[in-house]
Amino acid sequence: MKSKLQILLLVWFALQGLVNGILISRDIPQPLWWSVGSALFNSVAIFYWYRADSDHQGFKRTFLMNVAVVVFSMFAIPFYIIRSNARGRRLRALGRMLGYYGFACVAWLVGGLASFLV
């Protein structure tokens, strides 16, 4: 389940890069509905991943951590990864997270570059 959601997020980031690249290359301002919809989808998908992962890890979610993951996901997810993993596995888990962030950036860039082909 988590890996399917991670792949879905990578595809979503590529789609965002494609749409943003098309809009920028044609000098079209980004519509408000796209900005709001993208932010909402990102928040929901990241929270859903957090929920699935914390259930798998047996990590007790708190209300504040739930809110932080939705509002400040870039900072809350590394904090969650440190808190949810055992002492000897934290650095490896953070490395996997940074690798995934790198894949997400590459997916966004590939989508943006693909906009020049459209």
C-alpha positions as CSV (number, residue, x, y, z in Angstrom):
1,M,0.0,0.0,0.0
2,K,2.7,2.5,0.9
3,S,4.8,1.8,-2.2
4,K,1.7,2.3,-4.4
5,L,1.1,5.6,-2.7
6,Q,4.7,6.6,-3.1
7,I,4.5,5.9,-6.8
8,L,1.3,7.8,-7.1
9,L,3.0,10.8,-5.5
10,L,5.9,10.6,-7.9
11,V,3.5,10.5,-10.8
12,W,1.6,13.4,-9.3
13,F,4.8,15.5,-9.0
14,A,5.6,14.8,-12.6
15,L,2.1,15.9,-13.6
16,Q,2.5,19.1,-11.6
17,G,5.8,19.8,-13.3
18,L,4.2,19.2,-16.7
19,V,1.3,21.5,-16.0
20,N,3.5,24.2,-14.5
21,G,5.9,24.0,-17.4
22,I,3.1,24.3,-19.9
23,L,1.6,27.3,-18.1
24,I,5.0,29.0,-17.8
25,S,6.0,28.4,-21.4
26,R,2.8,29.9,-22.7
27,D,2.8,32.8,-20.3
28,I,-0.5,31.7,-18.7
29,P,-0.9,32.6,-15.1
30,Q,-1.5,29.6,-12.9
31,P,-5.2,29.3,-12.1
32,L,-6.2,29.5,-8.5
33,W,-8.1,26.2,-8.7
34,W,-5.0,24.4,-9.8
35,S,-2.9,25.9,-7.0
36,V,-5.5,25.1,-4.3
37,G,-6.3,21.6,-5.8
38,S,-2.6,20.7,-6.0
39,A,-1.9,21.8,-2.5
40,L,-5.0,19.9,-1.2
41,F,-4.1,16.7,-3.1
42,N,-0.4,16.9,-1.8
43,S,-1.6,17.3,1.8
44,V,-4.1,14.5,1.6
45,A,-1.7,12.1,-0.1
46,I,1.1,12.8,2.3
47,F,-1.1,12.5,5.3
48,Y,-2.5,9.2,3.9
49,W,1.1,7.9,3.5
50,Y,1.9,9.1,7.1
51,R,-1.2,7.3,8.4
52,A,-0.4,4.0,6.6
53,D,3.3,4.2,7.6
54,S,2.6,5.0,11.3
55,D,0.1,2.1,11.4
56,H,2.7,-0.2,9.9
57,Q,5.3,1.0,12.4
58,G,3.0,0.9,15.4
59,F,3.6,4.6,16.0
60,K,1.0,6.4,18.1
61,R,-0.1,9.5,16.2
62,T,-0.9,12.6,18.1
63,F,-3.2,15.4,17.0
64,L,-0.3,17.9,16.8
65,M,1.7,15.5,14.7
66,N,-1.2,15.0,12.4
67,V,-1.6,18.7,11.9
68,A,2.2,19.2,11.5
69,V,2.3,16.5,8.7
70,V,-0.5,18.3,6.8
71,V,0.8,21.9,7.3
72,F,4.6,21.6,7.6
73,S,5.2,18.2,5.9
74,M,8.7,19.1,4.7
75,F,9.8,19.4,8.4
76,A,7.3,17.1,10.1
77,I,8.0,14.0,8.0
78,P,11.7,13.9,8.9
79,F,10.8,14.5,12.6
80,Y,8.3,11.6,12.4
81,I,10.8,9.3,10.7
82,I,13.3,10.0,13.5
83,R,10.7,9.4,16.2
84,S,9.1,6.3,14.7
85,N,12.3,4.3,14.0
86,A,14.5,2.5,16.4
87,R,17.8,4.2,17.4
88,G,20.0,2.2,15.0
89,R,17.7,2.6,12.0
90,R,17.1,6.3,12.1
91,L,19.9,7.4,9.8
92,R,19.1,4.8,7.2
93,A,15.4,5.8,7.3
94,L,16.4,9.5,6.8
95,G,18.6,8.5,3.9
96,R,15.7,6.7,2.3
97,M,13.5,9.7,2.8
98,L,16.1,12.1,1.3
99,G,16.4,9.7,-1.7
100,Y,12.6,9.8,-2.2
101,Y,12.7,13.6,-2.0
102,G,15.4,13.5,-4.7
103,F,13.2,11.2,-6.9
104,A,10.3,13.6,-6.3
105,C,12.4,16.6,-7.5
106,V,13.6,14.6,-10.6
107,A,9.9,13.6,-11.4
108,W,8.9,17.3,-11.2
109,L,11.8,18.3,-13.4
110,V,11.0,15.6,-15.9
111,G,7.4,16.7,-16.0
112,G,8.6,20.3,-16.6
113,L,11.0,19.3,-19.4
114,A,8.3,17.2,-21.0
115,S,6.2,20.4,-21.2
116,F,8.5,21.6,-23.9
117,L,7.6,18.5,-26.1
118,V,3.9,19.2,-25.8
